[in-house]
């Protein structure tokens, strides 16, 4: 069952107005998008689109990332309420929002400040190193958590007490 609130023409018209503004005039769409987001009745579908558009419109990368994260959280919550296969129309709406979010992620990745990129790469390297250490079996630690993994205790079992 598709949510009937997804098709309010006022929200869609406001978003289309914001989207139709020239790329070099993105700053003028910010008040429109903020007005959409300030309305508590705006359904998730339109709210996600407004957040994505706002993230693309602001000049501060950190602010854009905050809008992106908010949109991603809202998308996940919406997807939990309306899982794939629930309704064809809803599946299409969610797919469109997923597409917008994926494009925004690429846009933010391309414009990420070098300092943040370096920190994230360092954190990823540490995570990979931590993961490698967790599964390193080359330790001399013979703890097998009580499991006979090499068959060395079979002789004791067969000999009995």
ABEGO torsion letter per residue (X at the ends): XBBAAAABAAAAAAAAAAAABBAAAAAAAAAAAAAAAABAABBAAAAAAAAAAAAAABABAAAAAAAAAAAAAAAAAAAAABBBGABAAAAAAAAAAAAAAAAAAAAAAAABBAAAAAAAAAAAAAAAAAAAAAABAABABABAGGBBAAGAAAAAAAAEX
